[in-house]
């Protein structure tokens, strides 16, 4: 991390877990453990838990994220949620382009781009996920895949808006599998993401963007991963569902 240039952000992606009472209990458990955090702390909860999470985090250092957003402001899009709806609730962040959205729900780089533009236009901070499949890594095309995703996901987005965004590098082969990229592997790709941003925009823009690592970051490996120059935080899956585990990862940013 380089906190002189950019924020460190630890975000917990709860995925499809926790009822409203369970969500409140978990946030109540996390809050006192992260009150002195040396980074921004975010919980990305299911849509049904957003209002509960907003209320439970009042007076704490924790911010709330949605796990997706639609790219239109309103209309005949049954089952979808707009950026303005999230902002009205008090949501500040939104996770976009997660590999599970891409794999199971037909997300493409084009729709991720549209959602990112919509989020930024409404004042939300997008956490845009990129990452390669195991087959793509084995074929030694990780950098090509990542560069393509960055270029497409941020197409038409200004330098000022890119600086307001977060990018989460999540090797798909390490999500929910218990496998983790080594700290050196993660650093190599995060550094490549930053160099790609520098080519597309400028070094100043690239240096300002927070780049997280996701993919089975846990209390045991967090400190090593977060010690790397270009890893500015984490998008945490399973470990974010246990208050103590999550707090250990937050503490590793110190």
C-alpha positions in Angstrom: 0.0 0.0 0.0 1.0 3.6 -0.5 -1.4 5.6 1.7 0.3 8.9 0.8 -1.1 8.5 -2.8 -4.4 6.7 -2.3 -6.8 5.2 0.2 -6.6 1.7 1.6 -10.1 0.0 1.5 -11.2 -3.3 3.0 -14.6 -4.3 1.7 -16.5 -7.4 2.8 -18.6 -9.0 0.1 -21.3 -10.9 1.9 -22.7 -12.4 -1.3 -26.1 -14.1 -0.7 -25.8 -14.5 3.0 -27.5 -13.2 6.2 -31.1 -12.3 7.0 -31.7 -8.8 8.4 -31.3 -9.8 12.1 -28.2 -11.7 11.2 -26.9 -8.7 9.3 -27.4 -6.4 12.2 -25.7 -8.8 14.6 -22.7 -9.1 12.3 -22.3 -5.4 11.9 -22.7 -4.9 15.6 -19.9 -7.4 16.1 -17.6 -5.8 13.5 -18.1 -2.1 14.5 -16.2 -2.1 17.8 -13.4 -4.2 16.3 -12.7 -1.7 13.5 -13.4 1.6 15.1 -9.7 2.6 15.0 -9.2 1.3 11.4 -6.4 2.8 9.4 -8.4 2.3 6.2 -11.9 2.6 4.8 -14.1 -0.3 5.9 -17.1 -1.3 3.7 -19.7 -4.0 3.9 -21.4 -5.1 0.7 -24.7 -6.7 1.7 -27.7 -8.2 -0.2 -30.3 -5.7 -1.3 -32.7 -6.9 1.4 -30.2 -5.9 4.1 -29.3 -2.5 2.8 -31.6 -0.4 5.0 -30.7 -2.6 8.0 -27.0 -2.1 7.3 -27.4 1.7 6.8 -29.1 2.0 10.2 -26.7 -0.4 11.9 -23.6 1.5 10.7 -24.8 5.0 11.8 -22.2 6.5 14.2 -19.6 3.9 13.1 -16.7 4.1 10.7 -18.3 1.4 8.4 -19.7 2.3 5.0 -22.3 0.3 3.0 -22.1 -1.1 -0.5 -24.6 -2.7 -2.8 -23.6 -5.8 -4.7 -24.9 -4.6 -8.1 -26.8 -1.7 -9.7 -28.7 -1.3 -13.0 -27.5 1.2 -15.6 -30.9 2.8 -16.3 -32.4 5.4 -13.9 -35.9 3.9 -14.0 -38.2 1.9 -16.2 -39.5 -1.6 -17.0 -36.6 -3.6 -15.5 -38.3 -6.0 -13.1 -36.1 -7.1 -10.3 -33.5 -4.4 -10.8 -32.3 -1.5 -8.6 -31.2 2.0 -9.8 -28.2 4.0 -8.6 -30.6 6.8 -7.5 -32.5 4.3 -5.3 -29.2 3.2 -3.6 -28.1 6.8 -3.0 -31.5 7.7 -1.5 -31.0 4.9 1.0 -27.5 6.1 2.0 -25.4 3.6 0.1 -22.0 4.9 -0.8 -20.3 2.0 -2.7 -21.3 -0.6 -5.2 -19.6 -3.8 -6.4 -19.7 -4.2 -10.1 -18.6 -7.0 -12.6 -17.9 -9.6 -9.9 -17.0 -12.9 -11.5 -20.1 -14.6 -10.1 -22.3 -11.9 -11.9 -20.3 -12.5 -15.1 -20.4 -16.3 -14.8 -24.0 -16.9 -13.6 -26.0 -13.8 -14.7 -24.6 -12.9 -18.1 -22.7 -9.8 -17.1 -20.4 -8.6 -19.9 -17.7 -5.8 -20.0 -20.3 -3.7 -21.9 -22.9 -3.9 -19.1 -20.2 -3.4 -16.5 -19.2 -0.3 -18.3 -22.8 1.0 -18.4 -23.2 0.2 -14.7 -20.0 1.9 -13.8 -21.0 5.1 -15.6 -24.4 5.0 -13.9 -22.9 4.5 -10.5 -20.4 7.4 -10.9 -23.1 9.7 -12.3 -25.1 9.1 -9.2 -22.2 9.7 -6.9 -21.6 6.1 -5.9 -18.0 4.7 -5.6 -17.8 1.7 -7.9 -15.7 -1.3 -7.0 -15.0 -2.8 -10.4 -13.9 -6.4 -10.4 -11.5 -7.9 -13.0 -9.8 -11.2 -13.1 -8.8 -14.2 -15.2 -10.0 -17.8 -15.3 -7.7 -20.6 -14.4 -7.6 -21.7 -18.1 -6.6 -18.2 -19.1 -3.8 -18.1 -16.5 -2.6 -21.5 -17.6 -2.5 -20.2 -21.2 -0.4 -17.3 -20.0 -2.8 -14.6 -21.2 -3.6 -13.1 -17.8 -2.3 -9.7 -18.8 -4.2 -9.7 -22.1 -7.4 -10.6 -20.2 -6.9 -7.9 -17.6 -6.0 -5.2 -20.0 -9.1 -5.9 -22.1 -11.3 -5.8 -19.1 -9.9 -2.5 -17.9 -10.1 -0.9 -21.3 -13.7 -2.0 -21.8 -15.0 -1.5 -18.3 -13.7 2.1 -18.1 -14.5 3.0 -21.8 -15.6 6.6 -22.1 -15.0 7.3 -18.4 -13.1 10.5 -17.6 -9.8 10.6 -15.7 -11.5 12.4 -12.8 -14.1 9.6 -12.5 -11.5 6.9 -12.7 -9.8 8.4 -9.7 -13.0 8.1 -7.8 -13.2 4.3 -8.6 -11.8 1.2 -7.0 -10.6 -1.8 -9.0 -10.6 -5.2 -7.4 -8.3 -7.8 -8.9 -10.0 -11.2 -8.3 -8.4 -14.2 -10.0 -11.5 -16.2 -10.7 -9.7 -19.5 -9.9 -9.1 -18.2 -6.3 -12.7 -17.1 -5.5 -14.4 -19.4 -3.0 -11.9 -22.2 -3.8 -9.6 -21.6 -0.8 -6.8 -21.1 -3.4 -5.0 -17.8 -3.2 -2.6 -16.1 -5.6 0.8 -15.8 -4.0 1.6 -12.3 -2.8 4.0 -11.9 -5.7 1.4 -13.1 -8.2 -1.2 -10.7 -6.8 1.3 -7.8 -6.8 2.4 -8.5 -10.4 -1.2 -8.2 -11.7 -2.1 -5.2 -9.5 1.0 -3.5 -10.7 0.0 -4.3 -14.3 -3.4 -2.9 -13.7 -1.8 0.4 -12.5 0.5 0.5 -15.5 -2.5 -0.1 -17.8 -4.3 2.9 -16.2 -1.1 5.0 -16.7 -1.1 4.2 -20.4 -4.8 4.9 -20.8 -4.9 8.0 -18.6 -1.7 9.2 -16.8 0.7 8.1 -14.0 -1.0 10.6 -11.7 -4.4 9.0 -12.3 -2.9 5.5 -11.9 -1.3 6.4 -8.7 -4.6 7.7 -7.3 -6.6 4.6 -7.9 -7.2 2.1 -5.1 -6.6 -1.5 -6.3 -7.8 -4.3 -4.1 -7.0 -7.9 -4.1 -9.8 -10.4 -3.8 -9.7 -14.2 -4.0 -9.6 -15.9 -0.6 -7.8 -13.1 1.3 -7.9 -14.3 4.9 -6.4 -13.5 8.4 -3.4 -15.6 7.7 -2.3 -14.1 4.4 -3.7 -10.6 4.6 -0.6 -8.9 6.1 1.7 -10.4 3.4 -0.6 -9.4 0.6 -1.2 -5.9 1.9 2.5 -5.3 2.3 2.8 -5.1 -1.4 3.2 -1.7 -3.0 0.2 -2.0 -5.4 -2.3 -3.8 -3.2 -4.3 -1.2 -1.5 -6.9 -3.4 0.3 -9.1 -6.3 -0.2 -12.5 -7.4 -1.4 -13.2 -10.1 1.2 -15.6 -13.0 0.7 -15.9 -15.8 3.3 -13.8 -14.1 5.9 -16.1 -11.1 6.0 -18.9 -13.2 7.5 -17.0 -13.6 10.7 -16.4 -10.4 12.7 -13.1 -11.4 14.2 -11.6 -12.7 10.9 -12.7 -9.6 9.1 -11.2 -7.3 11.8 -7.9 -9.1 11.6 -7.7 -8.3 7.9 -8.7 -4.6 8.5 -6.0 -4.4 11.2 -3.4 -5.7 8.7 -3.7 -2.4 6.8 -1.7 -0.8 9.7 
